[in-house]
Amino acid sequence: MTDRYCVFGNPINHSKSPLIHAEFAHQTQQACEYTAEETPLDGFVGAWRAFVDAGGRGANVTVPFKGDAFALCDTLSHRARRAGAVNTLILGGNGRTYGDNTDGIGLVRDLTYHRVALAGKRLLVVGAGGAVRGILEPLLAEQPSEIVVVNRTADKAEQLVSDFADLGRISGGGFDALNGTFDVVINGTSASLTGELPPLPDTIFAPHAWAYDMMYGAEPTVFLQWAGPRGAKLLDGLGMLVEQAAESFFLWRNVRPETAPVREILRQSLNYQ
Ligand code: NDP
């Protein structure tokens, strides 16, 4: 019998998750199918319940429902509680819903895949939305010397810093809080969606620094186009997408798929769009 999974989001028609999970299922010979479910903005809870009633076993959750998913869960993982957001739902045997967040581990696995050193390095995270909340603890676990978080709305960055202060080595605020250079600069804003660039100084990159945009597309994002001529090595968020999906797949199926071939397939699918 085929087990059913899906991703809830709005909009969701361009989601690459069904392609990724079809590849994982094929590669690991798991009997499961995965669909994209366009979800009404006020209809997330009903959509999950209906999916479960129709035999659904688990789901991914994307913009703008990660907070709704967090509120709906009966039980939460530590990392979901820290993130205040859920991107993975798992139906328990007792009909209860368990929520997890795989975004942060997805980012760290992607950085590891590309051999981006984090231990002892100075990291800048730009943005203070739901995605950044999910990545801070996994990044801090890699023992950077410091993480600075800056955001257009300074209060939100300050709140994040205060929420993670118990882990140490984190500071931030508005863009005027920036000083010095960074070994890794992660754009966790949605600015690239509208072709905008966060107001970062030209001198932000240390020698051999990496610029990472959590967004991805057929073309390099505005942030990566800006960072390249300033000497940074460039990565987009496609690998993070595949790695967070692999972690969700593992939570559902207890089987870890290989991500390298799926990265390749996805990159090709973007180029041929
Ligand atoms: P949110 O809407 O929660 O947060 C958006 C953030 O972007 C806020 O900090 C906001 O600042 C900032 N921002 C938006 N526009 C601008 C701008 N023009 N200039 C400066 N800052 C801006 O979004 P998420 O946190 O959920 O997602 C952020 C990004 O991460 C998205 O691009 C998303 O696609 C990507 N992502 C990628 C994943 C992957 O697997 N590759 C997984 C999850 C997310 P302010 O607070 O001032 O409004």
Residues whose N, C-alpha, C, O or C-beta is under 5 A from the ligand:
A	BS01	NDP	D103 G127 A128 G129 G130 A131 V132 N151 R152 T153 K156 G188 T189 S190 A191 E196 P198 M214 M215 G237 L238 M240 L241
